[in-house]
Structures are given as C-alpha cells and as structure tokens.
Amino acid sequence: MKKDLVTTEIIVKENKVGILRVGNINYISLTDLAKYQNSSNPTFKI
C-alpha cells in the first residue's frame, strides 16, 4: 500500500517550520524548531 507524502511549511514566530505528512500522520521538523533557538548552530536539544 503506497502512502501519500505531502510537505508544507508553517510560520511560527516569523520562522519557517517544515511539516511532512505521511498518510494521516504529521511530522514537524525538530531541526527547524531548534533553529529558532540558535539559527547558526541548531544542535540545541529539544
């Protein structure tokens, strides 16, 4: 069974956050969220 993949972005506090939808499940980019804390080094632990 092939699952549909959909990618999109949302704006959170003026920062783009990627979202990937696989079937009926959404995944948010943790790297994009970490970039909010430190954009030059997004290795911040969430």
C-alpha angles and dihedrals in degrees: 000000000000116000121214116242119207125176126195141151134231129196116238116181090338093310127112115237119190121226125194120196118201111183104312097337125095122209121196120209107249090192090059090050091049090052087065089065096043117000096187095051112022095183090112111135114244 
